[in-house]
Amino acid sequence: MRLNQPKQVTWWISLILAVLAILGKWVLTNVVFISEYSFVILLVGFLLVWLGSFVKGL
């Protein structure tokens, strides 16, 4: 199994999603969508970076 380096834009999007999820869990509790779905947002960010590592060109 060969891993690829994800594109920079993929990495930045996943980082933004992860930070948004963490902030939604502890800081942005009044923003209902972010605080309610913070785990899903974090999961999507990690899946995006995972796909970027395994799929060439993503």
Backbone as numpy.savetxt, mean C-alpha at the origin, in Angstrom:
# Nx Ny Nz CAx CAy CAz Cx Cy Cz
12.85 -18.90 -8.44 12.00 -17.74 -8.44 12.90 -16.50 -8.44
12.65 -15.64 -9.38 13.46 -14.43 -9.52 12.61 -13.21 -9.18
13.12 -12.39 -8.28 12.42 -11.17 -7.91 12.91 -10.01 -8.76
12.01 -9.11 -9.06 12.33 -7.91 -9.82 12.15 -6.70 -8.92
12.86 -5.66 -9.26 12.68 -4.41 -8.54 11.41 -3.73 -9.05
10.47 -3.37 -8.14 9.27 -2.69 -8.62 9.62 -1.30 -9.15
8.79 -0.81 -10.06 9.00 0.54 -10.57 8.84 1.54 -9.44
9.43 2.68 -9.62 9.42 3.70 -8.58 7.99 4.18 -8.30
7.18 4.33 -9.30 5.81 4.80 -9.11 4.99 3.76 -8.32
5.24 2.47 -8.58 4.56 1.41 -7.84 4.94 1.47 -6.37
6.23 1.66 -6.11 6.71 1.73 -4.74 6.13 2.94 -4.01
6.06 4.08 -4.68 5.53 5.29 -4.05 4.03 5.16 -3.76
3.29 4.56 -4.68 1.85 4.38 -4.44 1.63 3.46 -3.25
2.39 2.38 -3.16 2.22 1.47 -2.04 2.64 2.12 -0.73
3.68 2.96 -0.76 4.09 3.67 0.44 3.02 4.65 0.89
2.43 5.38 -0.04 1.37 6.33 0.30 0.16 5.60 0.89
-0.19 4.45 0.31 -1.30 3.66 0.85 -1.00 3.17 2.26
0.23 2.73 2.50 0.60 2.24 3.83 0.56 3.37 4.86
1.09 4.53 4.51 1.07 5.66 5.44 -0.35 6.12 5.69
-1.17 6.14 4.66 -2.57 6.53 4.81 -3.30 5.56 5.74
-3.01 4.28 5.61 -3.65 3.28 6.48 -3.21 3.43 7.93
-1.93 3.68 8.14 -1.43 3.85 9.51 -2.01 5.12 10.13
-2.04 6.19 9.36 -2.64 7.43 9.87 -4.14 7.26 10.12
-4.79 6.49 9.26 -6.21 6.25 9.44 -6.52 5.44 10.68
-5.61 4.62 11.08 -5.83 3.80 12.27 -5.70 4.62 13.55
-4.71 5.53 13.61 -4.46 6.23 14.86 -4.70 7.73 14.83
-4.63 8.38 13.68 -4.72 9.84 13.65 -6.02 10.32 13.01
-6.35 9.78 11.85 -7.51 10.25 11.10 -8.76 9.44 11.45
-9.06 9.35 12.72 -10.20 8.53 13.14 -11.54 9.17 12.78
-11.56 10.46 12.49 -12.82 11.11 12.11 -13.14 10.95 10.63
-12.17 10.49 9.82 -12.42 10.19 8.41 -12.88 8.73 8.36
-14.18 8.53 8.19 -14.78 7.22 8.38 -14.24 6.19 7.39
-14.15 6.54 6.12 -13.73 5.57 5.12 -12.31 5.06 5.39
-11.40 5.99 5.70 -10.01 5.60 5.91 -9.86 4.81 7.21
-10.48 5.27 8.27 -10.33 4.57 9.54 -11.03 3.21 9.55
-12.14 3.10 8.84 -12.88 1.84 8.81 -12.17 0.79 7.95
-11.56 1.20 6.86 -10.92 0.27 5.94 -9.39 0.38 5.97
-8.81 0.74 7.09 -7.36 0.92 7.16 -6.61 -0.38 6.90
-7.13 -1.50 7.39 -6.46 -2.78 7.15 -6.50 -3.14 5.67
-7.61 -2.91 5.02 -7.74 -3.22 3.60 -6.82 -2.32 2.77
-6.72 -1.06 3.14 -5.83 -0.13 2.44 -4.38 -0.57 2.59
-4.01 -0.98 3.80 -2.65 -1.47 4.04 -2.38 -2.75 3.26
-3.36 -3.64 3.21 -3.22 -4.88 2.47 -3.05 -4.62 0.97
-3.79 -3.68 0.44 -3.67 -3.34 -0.99 -2.28 -2.76 -1.27
-1.77 -1.95 -0.36 -0.42 -1.41 -0.54 0.65 -2.48 -0.56
0.55 -3.44 0.37 1.52 -4.52 0.40 1.37 -5.46 -0.79
0.15 -5.71 -1.22 -0.06 -6.54 -2.40 0.50 -5.88 -3.65
0.38 -4.56 -3.73 0.92 -3.84 -4.86 2.43 -3.96 -4.92
3.10 -3.83 -3.80 4.56 -3.97 -3.78 4.96 -5.41 -4.04
4.17 -6.36 -3.57 4.44 -7.78 -3.83 4.31 -8.08 -5.32
3.24 -7.59 -5.92 3.06 -7.78 -7.36 4.16 -7.10 -8.16
4.59 -5.94 -7.70 5.67 -5.24 -8.37 6.98 -5.99 -8.29
7.15 -6.81 -7.27 8.36 -7.60 -7.14 8.32 -8.87 -7.99
7.15 -9.41 -8.22 7.03 -10.67 -8.93 6.67 -10.51 -10.40
5.97 -9.45 -10.78 5.56 -9.24 -12.16 6.53 -8.25 -12.80
7.15 -8.67 -13.86 8.12 -7.81 -14.52 7.41 -6.65 -15.22
7.86 -5.44 -14.95 7.31 -4.26 -15.59 6.22 -3.56 -14.81
5.94 -4.01 -13.60 4.88 -3.37 -12.81 5.50 -2.48 -11.77
